[in-house]
Amino acid sequence: MLGNQEKDIVQCAAVLACELHKGQVDKAGIDYFTDHLTTVAKMGSTWKEQVVGYLHDASEDTPNSVEEVLNLLDAKLRTPLSDTDRLELADALHLLNHHLAPDRETYIQRIKSNALAKVVKMHDLTHNMDLTRIPNPAKKDYERIERYKKEYDYLSGL
C-alpha cells in the first residue's frame, strides 16, 4: 500500500511522462503514454517501480537528460525527492537509456546489475512482447519479439 507521499510522486511522474511524450505513438500507432508507459508503470509493485515505469523512456525519447527529467519531477512535487531516492531513480533511469550503452548486449548486461532497472525492463519487455497490440505483425515484429524473449530470459536468470 502506497502512502500519500509515494502516491503523489507516482502521480507527478505520470503527469510528467504524459507531458514529455505528448504526441508520441507506439509501434501499434497507439498513444505512447496511455498504452505503453501507463501499462509498464502499473505493473510496478512499488512506488519506485511505478515512477521508473512512467519515466523509463523520458531521457531516451525526449531531449531531456535523466537529471533534467528528475528536476522536472521535483518541480511538480510538494516535497522534492530525498537525495537517496533521487540517486536510486537516477541510477535506474541511466541504465534504462540504451543511448548511454555502446551496444544492446552491454545495455542489457548493465540493467541486470540493478534490481530496480531490471524489474522495470522486464515489465517493459513483457508489454513489448504482446503482439496482440499490433494489428498485422510483420516478420520484423516477430524477429524483435524473439530478441526481447532472449533478453527477458537473461534478465530473469533463465
N, C-alpha and C positions, 0 to 999 in steps of 0.2 A: 504494500500500500504506500503510495507516494504522499509525502507531506505537502503542505501548501507551498513552501518554497520550491520544492522539486517540481510540483505541478506548474508553477509559474515559469520556471526555467524551460521546461518542455514546451509549454505554450508559446513562450517567446521564441524558442528555436523554430517552432512550426511557422510562426508569422514571418520570421526572418527568411526561412527557406522558401516560403511562398513568394516573398518579395524578390529574392535573389534569382529564382528560377522562373520568374514570370515570363510566359510566352514559350517556354521550352516544352518539347514533347518527347515521349519515349519512342522506342523503335516501333511501337504499335500505333504511333500518332496520337497517343492519349496524353493529357496534361501531366507533365513530369512530377509536379508537386502532389497533385491529387492521387495519381496512381502509384508511382514508384516510391517517392520519398515517404509518403504517409504510410504505405504498406510496410516498408522497411522499418520505420520508426515504431509502428505498432507491434512489430514482432519483438521489440525490446522488452525485457523483463525488469530493467532498472531505469531510473531516470537518465543515467548517463548513456545507456544503450539507445534510449529513445532520442536524446539530443543528438548524438552522433549519427543515428539513423536519419534524422532530418537534415543534418549538415554535412554528411559524408562526401557529397559531391560539390559542395559550395566553392571550395578553393580549386577544384578540378575543372568545373564547368562554368565558372564566372571569373571576372578579372580580379577577384579578391584573394589575398593570401589567407592562410589559416589565421594568422594574427589579426588581420582586418576583420575576418568573419567573427572571431571571438570578441573583438572590440565592438562590433555592431550588436552582438548578442548582449554584451554588458550594458550597452546604451539603452536596451529595451527593458532590462531588469530593474526592479526596485532596489535590490541589493546585488552588487556585482558578484561574480563568481569568486570563490576563495582562490588563493594562489594555487593550492593543492588541486582543486577541481579543475581549474583552468589549465594547469600543466598536464593533467591526465587526459583531458579532452583534446588539447593541442597535440599531444603525442599521437593519439589515435588518428586524429584528422590528418596529420602529416603523413602517417603511414598509409592512409587510405587514398592519398593523392598519387595516382600512378605516374603523373608527370615528374614526380620527385625521385623516381627509381629509374635506373638505366635500362631495365627491360622487365617484361611481365613476370618472369620467373623470380627475379630478385624482389620485385614488388610483393608477390605472394609470400615468399620466404620471410620477408621483414614483417608482414602482417601477423604471421603465425607467432611471432615473439611477443605480441602484445594482446592480452586477453580481451580488452575492450574492442580493439580494432578487429580482432579475429572474429568475435561473435557478430559484430555488425557486418563484416564482409560476408560471413556465412548467410546472414539474413538477406543481404544484397544479392548474393548468388542464387539463393532459393527463389527469390522473386524473379530474377533474370532468367532462370531455367524454366519458368512457367510459359510454355509455348501457346497455351490457350489465349494469351494476350494478343498474339499475332494472328490476324485473320487468315493469311495464306503464307505459312512459313516456307522459306526457300532453303536451298542447300546450305547457303552461308549461315542461316539461322541454326540449322541442325549442327553444323560444324562448331559454331560458337558455343552451343549448349554442351557439346562434348568437352570442350576446353573448360567450361565452367564446372562440369561434373568432376573433372580431374582436380581442379583447384579446390573444390568443396571437400573432396575426399582427402586431399593433402592437409587442409586446414583442420579437418575433423579427426585426423590421425588414422584414417583407413588405409 
